[in-house]
């Protein structure tokens, strides 16, 4: 493989990025729900060349016992990169970066989950990065949130996440690997879309107050778009097909009503 060469510029004179995207344009995204047979819930995401699978097991008995939380389930997230996920072989032992990203992902997901429903149990979320090309922590949150929904873990909302960065002085959403490496910084974020509550906010590089404000607004807009894609992926997995003609037997409107009813019940539980 030829060694990677630093690009001359990240934004062309026409204002386009190295892969031809506009500054506020996400990479192509493909979300799938129910991709693993043995897991209680699962999902995959392709975001540009980044490809990630998330599997959820639980709620189930927690081992080792000393980690038990008496009033809620323990959300245990394990983010790992496959050895072949990056051009240089990734060492198989868990790195400090992987441990930190696991913690950050758990913290981003927890505010949406009713873990108090399952005291003393564990909900295990295993995330494997199959191919890394920038933005893996955010793509992992997008997939893990769908996998948790697929496992039937009660939640207030799905959680979408995206990184907004800066290159050649311009703000860009959803950085690819080169933009991440050669850009001036990035701000990964995750939100609860209905309330715009921020559940993940990190910053690498320096941003002025005005840039940060604009980056947050770009991130919120992209997260809302991602949230629609997440809901569509769930619908595709759960609206059943008749065996003969492939028509939907559950109406999409009914599915939306069910989602709203579930959310209503969830809010009720939260208020208790
Ligand atoms: N990366 C890599 N080797 C590593 C870790 C990361 O090549 O051991 C690349 C990978 O493409 C990743 C990018 O660097 O997506 C940015 O990594 P960062 O730590 O900023 O996290 P991410 O943007 O993936 O959330």
Boltz pocket constraint, residues with backbone or C-beta under 6 A from the ligand:
constraints:
  - pocket:
      binder: B
      contacts: [[A, 86], [A, 87], [A, 90], [A, 97], [A, 132], [A, 133], [A, 134], [A, 135], [A, 136], [A, 137], [A, 138], [A, 177], [A, 180]]
      max_distance: 6.0
